[in-house]
Amino acid sequence: ILYNGGFMLDEQIDRIIAKFKGKGGDDEAECILIDNNADRKEGYVSVWGCNHNIAKIANRCRKDIIRIDENCDGVSLYIKRKAFRGVVYAFRNTKD
């Protein structure tokens, strides 16, 4: 895994933010968080997306992005675990 610190990765992050900022996507647009034991041992989580959420994550976590994989459908960001709160924090208690 190549850690952030290179000019090329910063350029790629800027390009991803510009490409996906404000993009709602179609009915199939989604973001997928991958938090598994093997990646946990390696010290990262990954998220795949094809809409504005991936731009927001890239902007928010840019100093902790260690790898980026792009294809015609979307982008995978590999992010240091220290920037990840945990999947349980995506949910809140409701009063209903």
N, C-alpha and C positions, 0 to 999 in steps of 0.2 A: 504494500500500500504506500502510495506517495503522499506525504503530508503537505498540506497547504503551505505556501511560502514562495511558490513560483509565480512569475508574471503570467505565464500561460493559463494557469488555473484561475487567477483573478480575472483575466480577460474572458474566460469561458463563463465564469459566474456572472459578470456584467452582461454578457450576451444572453444568457438564460433569463435573467431578470427582465431585460428589454423585450425578449421574445414572448414571455408568458404573462407579463404584467397586464392586468385588466382582462385577460382572456377567460371567459366563462366556460368555453368548450361546448360540445354537443351533449346529447343525452347520455353518451357513454363516457364522458370526461370523469376522471377520478384521481384520487391520491391513495397510494397504498403504503402503509408503514410496515417495515419488516424489522422485527425485534426478536431474533431467535438466539438460542444458546451458543451456537458456534460463533456468530457475530459478536455476541456479548464477550466471549473469551478473547476475541481479536480487538475489542475496544471500540466498536462502532455500531451504529444503527443505519439503516438505509430507508429512503423514501423515494417512491416513484410517483411522478405526476405529469399531467398534461394540461394543466390549467393555471389560473392565477395563484393557487396555493403553493405551487412549486417555486414561483418567483418570490413569494413572501418568505418561504422557508430559506431559500438561497440568500436572501437579503439579511434575514435575522441571524442566520448561523454561518455566514460567509467565512469567518475566521476559523471555524471548526470543520469546514468541508475538507475532506481528505482525498476524495475521488469523485469523478463525474463520468457517467456513461450516458451518451445520447443516442437516440435512434429517431426514425421518422415519426414514431408515435408519442414520444415523451422523453423524460429525463429521469435518471436515477442519481440521487445525491447520497454519498456515504459520509456520515457525520460522526465526529467523535462523541462517545457516549456522555461525556461531561456536559454536553449541550442538550441532552435529552432528559426530560422530566420523568418519563415513564408513560406507558400506554394507559394506565388507570386514570391519569390526570386529564384525559380527553373527555371524561364523563363527569357529570355533576349529579348530586342528589336533587330530586325534584320534590315539590310539596304536594303534588296531586295524589 
